């Protein structure tokens, strides 16, 4: 990162992340390691370290840093974990995950975004991330089960096939609710039981797919 980027990121961490509960040293180190400006549109480079979601095209967004931090902290991914991410977008969260986990499989349903993210991640050296184009609401069975699953788009309920692909003791983090408002939900598998904890309100673009919303679903305004 440039000195200017380091400065604005430090300000973001000091004024937005730490005071609002993102305190895990490994998560904060991941934020420091991944250049968010490389994952936003060129016209938004100067706003890359604002605590806000930014459009990345095709009706999708790169999430607010605070929300990403809270989700990663709740996920508790370690070097021994294989993470399934649903909703690659520009690839920013996948890059952060690669700083925390052993390997990352990330799914994106929009072909152009999947291609762009794969190219971007490879060019930046994130070689432990595999981008799969497809319906993320159904997960990716060939590499299941996963010890960690993170869903970066709004689901009407915990997607059944993702729950099936979560290993015993595994953790899933997902926004669950209506199209206009969701609750950040942390689900933990204990044998056949799925324990859910609700962590607060949020708003994400819809999870479109067989175990999500139909592709006619309206996105939040």
Secondary structure, 3 states (H helix, E strand, C coil): CCHHHHHHHHHHHHHHHHHHCCCCHHHHHHHHHCCHHHHCCHHHHHHCCCCCCEEEECCEEECCHHHHHHHHHHHCCCCCCEEEEECCCCCHHHHHHHHHCCEEEEEECCHHHHHHHHHHHHHCCCCCEEEEECCHHHCCHHHCCEEEEEEEEEECCCCHHHHHCEEEEEEEEEEEECCCCEEEEEEEEECCEEEEEEEEEECCCECECCCCECCCCCCCC
